[in-house]
Structure formats: C-alpha cells, structure tokens
C-alpha cells in the first residue's frame, strides 16, 4: 500500500505571492576621478555646480550636465594647488552666488553663470586682503541677501541682484549686535539681532522691528516656517518646559535629615 504524504501548508499568517519583475538601475561614473569627494552640490536650472580639486588644481568651482565631457572646471580663480575654495553655493534664478578666496581680496562674494568670463567677484566689502566673513546666503524671492563684516568689525545685512551696483548695504545693527539666522518669507527677509527680530520688506524698502524681545530655541532656523508669505514660530517656553515638553516638577521636601549615613531621630519638643 503506497505511503501517504501530508501536504505542508504555509506558516500561519504568511501568504506568499509571486515576485514582481524588477529593473536594476545603472550608475555611470563621471570623469575625472576627483582625489577628494566633490562638495557643495547645487542645482541651477538643470546644471549642477560643485566644488572639487582634480589633483593639480586646488579647490575650485566645477559644473556638470551629467556627462563626462560636460563636467568641467568653470574657472581656475586661484591657479595652482592652493585654490580659491568656494563655499556657500546658493542658486538665485539663473545665477550661482558663492564665496571665494583670493590672496588680494580675501573671502568675498562671487557669482557665476557657468562660464569663465561670467564668474566674477561682485564687491570687495573689506578692501584689500582682509575677508568680510560673508555668510547666511539667502534667496528672497529672486534677490540674494547675506551677512558680512565691514572694516570696522560691524555685522551687516547686504543684498545683491547679481551686479556690482546692485550689491549694496541693507542694514547695520546697532550696539555691536550681530545679524544672524536669516529667513525668507514671501517678499520679506527676517533676521535676529541679539533678542530682537528685524524684518526688511523688499516692496517698501524699509527695515523695522517686529514683536518684542525674544530668546530661546524658537529663533532657531529649523523651528521657523514660511507658509505663503507668513512666518510662523513656536512660542518661547521656560528652559525646563522646553526640554521636557511639560512644566518642571516642584522639588520634593525631604522628610528626614541624614547624618553620617543614618537617618536622624526627630527632635523632641
């Protein structure tokens, strides 16, 4: 008599299905093979700009259209192994803004349209080899805003439309305050000066103070959100509430005092 075999069923809860056909994606390496990893990858209307060194030239501005032949150095700003070390790459419309170093001008604001002739320094805020410490490059509705330090060491807010004449001062904070944490909202630029929130309205061309004095984490850029031209920020909470999300608990009163590792006996009255 033939031996019967029991048909095994799938484990409880499993319902096997046929695998779908998958397509493997192929990646192509773009030459040249850079000695160090390219950085500051920034898209400007379909053209990738980045910084890299090719071994014989120092850190410079490059661009790529996704092909080996279209991956080239834009301009050798500082020839040789030193390089201009571009940073803070920021796209505004069809223009790339960035900060670059030259021995004669220090770190200053540059722009590029993707050609060597169109890659130029816009202004030398601190004339000569001193750097103006440009930072916080921010696109506000098609206009670049940034912070810089003048020769007197004052923190300032500047703007640029991509021309030398259109790169001009917006505001100089009073009392030695620093302008930091620039945030775009519609046609306005907000920034922090100590515990004061300032705003520049492009339409009116005016700088004003909004609200009162603010402190704490609500001024951090990651906590401020622009929704259709309105800037939102969470309320400022006391330090303990900010860490735990609830009011700090009151300290518990001790019922006994300890002496020498033993609880002390209560005194008789």
C-alpha positions as CSV (number, residue, x, y, z in Angstrom):
1,X,0.0,0.0,0.0
2,X,1.5,3.4,-1.0
3,X,2.6,5.7,1.8
4,X,0.6,8.9,2.1
5,X,2.4,12.2,2.4
6,X,0.8,15.2,4.0
7,X,1.0,18.4,2.0
8,X,2.7,21.1,4.1
9,X,0.9,24.4,4.3
10,X,2.5,27.9,4.6
11,X,3.2,29.0,8.2
12,X,0.3,30.8,9.9
13,X,0.0,34.4,8.8
14,X,2.1,34.1,5.6
15,X,0.6,34.4,2.2
16,X,3.4,34.1,-0.4
17,X,3.0,36.0,-3.6
18,X,4.9,35.8,-6.9
19,X,7.8,38.2,-7.1
20,X,7.5,41.2,-9.4
21,X,9.9,41.8,-12.2
22,X,12.5,44.4,-11.2
23,X,14.7,46.6,-13.2
24,X,18.2,47.3,-12.0
25,X,19.4,50.9,-12.2
26,X,22.8,51.5,-13.7
27,X,25.0,54.4,-12.4
28,X,27.7,55.9,-14.5
29,X,30.8,57.4,-13.0
30,X,31.7,60.8,-14.4
31,X,35.3,61.5,-15.0
32,X,37.6,63.0,-13.9
33,X,38.1,60.8,-10.8
34,X,38.5,63.5,-8.2
35,X,41.0,62.8,-5.4
36,X,38.6,64.1,-2.8
37,X,34.9,63.9,-2.7
38,X,33.2,66.8,-4.5
39,X,31.2,69.1,-2.2
40,X,28.6,71.9,-2.1
41,X,26.4,70.2,-4.8
42,X,24.0,72.9,-6.0
43,X,21.5,72.8,-8.9
44,X,21.0,75.9,-11.0
45,X,18.2,75.3,-13.5
46,X,19.4,71.8,-14.5
47,X,23.2,72.4,-14.3
48,X,25.0,71.0,-11.3
49,X,27.6,73.2,-9.7
50,X,30.0,71.9,-7.1
51,X,33.5,72.3,-5.6
52,X,36.3,69.9,-6.2
53,X,40.1,69.5,-6.7
54,X,41.5,67.5,-9.6
55,X,44.9,66.9,-8.1
56,X,46.8,69.6,-10.0
57,X,44.5,72.5,-9.1
58,X,43.2,73.3,-5.6
59,X,39.5,73.6,-4.7
60,X,37.7,75.4,-7.4
61,X,34.2,75.8,-8.9
62,X,33.0,73.0,-11.3
63,X,29.9,72.2,-13.2
64,X,28.3,69.2,-14.8
65,X,25.5,68.4,-17.3
66,X,25.6,64.7,-16.3
67,X,28.1,63.7,-19.0
68,X,31.9,63.2,-18.8
69,X,32.5,65.8,-21.5
70,X,30.2,68.3,-19.8
71,X,31.9,68.0,-16.3
72,X,34.5,70.8,-16.3
73,X,36.1,73.4,-14.1
74,X,34.2,76.7,-14.5
75,X,37.1,78.9,-13.7
76,X,40.5,78.5,-12.0
77,X,40.2,81.5,-9.7
78,X,43.5,80.9,-7.9
79,X,45.8,78.9,-10.2
80,X,47.9,76.2,-8.7
81,X,47.4,73.8,-5.8
82,X,46.1,76.4,-3.3
83,X,42.7,77.1,-5.0
84,X,40.0,79.6,-4.1
85,X,38.0,77.1,-2.1
86,X,34.5,78.2,-3.0
87,X,31.8,77.8,-0.3
88,X,28.2,78.8,0.5
89,X,26.9,77.9,-3.1
90,X,23.4,79.4,-3.5
91,X,21.2,79.4,-6.5
92,X,19.1,82.5,-7.2
93,X,17.3,82.3,-10.6
94,X,19.9,81.5,-13.3
95,X,22.8,82.8,-11.2
96,X,25.0,81.0,-8.8
97,X,26.3,83.0,-5.8
98,X,29.2,81.8,-3.7
99,X,32.1,82.9,-1.5
100,X,35.6,82.5,-2.8
101,X,39.1,83.4,-1.7
102,X,41.9,85.3,-3.5
103,X,45.1,86.5,-1.9
104,X,44.4,90.1,-2.9
105,X,40.8,90.3,-1.8
106,X,40.3,87.6,0.9
107,X,36.9,85.8,1.1
108,X,34.3,87.8,-0.8
109,X,31.1,87.4,-2.8
110,X,31.2,86.0,-6.3
111,X,28.7,85.0,-8.9
112,X,28.8,82.6,-11.9
113,X,26.6,82.0,-15.0
114,X,28.5,78.8,-15.8
115,X,31.2,80.4,-18.0
116,X,34.7,81.5,-17.0
117,X,34.0,85.1,-18.2
118,X,30.8,85.2,-16.2
119,X,32.4,84.0,-13.0
120,X,33.4,87.3,-11.2
121,X,33.7,88.9,-7.8
122,X,30.9,91.3,-7.2
123,X,32.3,93.5,-4.4
124,X,35.2,93.8,-2.0
125,X,33.4,94.8,1.2
126,X,36.6,94.8,3.2
127,X,39.0,96.3,0.7
128,X,42.3,94.5,0.3
129,X,43.3,91.0,1.5
130,X,41.1,91.1,4.6
131,X,38.0,88.9,4.4
132,X,34.5,90.2,5.1
133,X,33.3,86.8,6.5
134,X,30.3,86.5,4.3
135,X,27.6,84.1,5.5
136,X,23.9,83.2,5.6
137,X,23.3,83.5,1.8
138,X,19.5,83.6,1.4
139,X,17.3,83.7,-1.6
140,X,14.4,86.1,-1.0
141,X,12.0,86.0,-4.0
142,X,14.8,86.2,-6.6
143,X,17.2,88.5,-4.7
144,X,20.2,87.4,-2.7
145,X,20.7,88.5,0.9
146,X,23.7,87.8,3.1
147,X,25.6,88.9,6.1
148,X,29.1,90.4,6.1
149,X,31.5,92.3,8.4
150,X,32.8,95.7,7.4
151,X,36.3,97.1,8.1
152,X,35.1,98.4,11.5
153,X,34.1,94.9,12.6
154,X,30.3,95.6,12.3
155,X,27.9,92.9,11.3
156,X,25.8,94.0,8.4
157,X,23.0,92.7,6.1
158,X,23.6,93.1,2.4
159,X,21.7,92.3,-0.8
160,X,22.7,91.6,-4.4
161,X,20.9,91.4,-7.7
162,X,24.0,89.9,-9.4
163,X,25.5,93.2,-10.4
164,X,28.2,95.3,-8.8
165,X,26.0,98.3,-8.5
166,X,23.1,96.2,-7.1
167,X,25.2,94.7,-4.4
168,X,24.5,97.1,-1.5
169,X,24.1,97.5,2.2
170,X,20.6,96.9,3.7
171,X,21.2,97.4,7.5
172,X,23.9,97.8,10.1
173,X,22.7,96.5,13.6
174,X,23.2,99.0,16.4
175,X,25.2,98.5,19.5
176,X,27.6,95.9,18.1
177,X,24.8,93.3,17.6
178,X,25.2,90.6,15.0
179,X,22.7,89.9,12.3
180,X,22.2,86.1,12.2
181,X,19.7,83.4,11.2
182,X,18.3,85.0,8.0
183,X,15.0,83.6,6.9
184,X,13.0,84.4,3.8
185,X,9.2,84.7,3.9
186,X,7.5,86.0,0.8
187,X,9.0,89.3,-0.2
188,X,10.5,89.8,3.2
189,X,13.7,88.9,5.0
190,X,13.8,88.3,8.7
191,X,16.9,88.1,10.9
192,X,17.9,88.2,14.6
193,X,19.8,90.9,16.3
194,X,20.5,89.7,19.9
195,X,16.9,89.2,21.2
196,X,15.2,91.4,18.6
197,X,13.5,90.2,15.4
198,X,14.1,92.5,12.4
199,X,12.5,92.5,9.0
200,X,13.3,94.0,5.6
201,X,10.4,94.5,3.3
202,X,11.5,94.5,-0.3
203,X,8.4,96.1,-1.6
204,X,8.7,99.1,0.8
205,X,12.4,99.1,1.0
206,X,12.3,99.5,4.8
207,X,13.8,97.8,7.9
208,X,11.7,97.6,11.0
209,X,11.5,95.7,14.3
210,X,8.6,93.3,14.8
211,X,7.2,91.9,18.1
212,X,9.1,92.3,21.4
213,X,12.3,90.7,22.7
214,X,12.7,87.0,22.1
215,X,15.0,84.4,23.5
216,X,15.5,80.7,23.3
217,X,15.1,77.9,20.7
218,X,12.2,79.4,18.8
219,X,14.7,81.6,17.0
220,X,16.5,78.6,15.6
221,X,16.0,78.4,11.8
222,X,14.7,74.8,11.9
223,X,11.8,76.0,14.0
224,X,10.6,78.8,11.8
225,X,8.4,78.0,8.8
226,X,7.2,80.2,5.9
227,X,3.6,79.5,4.7
228,X,2.6,81.6,1.7
229,X,4.4,84.7,2.9
230,X,3.7,84.3,6.6
231,X,6.4,83.4,9.1
232,X,5.4,81.0,11.9
233,X,7.5,80.3,15.0
234,X,6.7,78.3,18.1
235,X,6.1,80.1,21.4
236,X,9.1,80.7,23.7
237,X,9.0,78.4,26.8
238,X,10.9,78.4,30.0
239,X,14.0,76.3,29.9
240,X,12.6,73.2,31.8
241,X,9.4,73.2,29.7
242,X,11.5,73.4,26.5
243,X,13.4,70.3,27.4
244,X,10.6,68.1,28.7
245,X,7.5,69.5,27.0
246,X,5.8,69.9,30.4
247,X,6.2,72.3,33.4
248,X,9.1,71.4,35.7
249,X,8.1,69.4,38.8
250,X,8.5,71.0,42.2
251,X,11.3,69.6,44.3
252,X,10.1,67.1,46.9
253,X,10.6,68.2,50.5
254,X,12.8,65.8,52.5
255,X,11.1,64.1,55.5
256,X,14.3,63.4,57.3
257,X,17.7,64.7,57.6
258,X,20.7,62.4,57.3
259,X,23.7,62.4,59.4
260,X,26.7,60.1,59.0
261,X,24.8,57.8,56.7
262,X,21.9,57.2,59.1
263,X,18.5,59.0,59.4
264,X,18.5,61.4,62.3
265,X,15.9,60.9,65.0
266,X,13.3,63.6,65.2
267,X,13.9,66.1,68.0
268,X,11.5,66.2,70.9
269,X,9.9,69.4,71.9
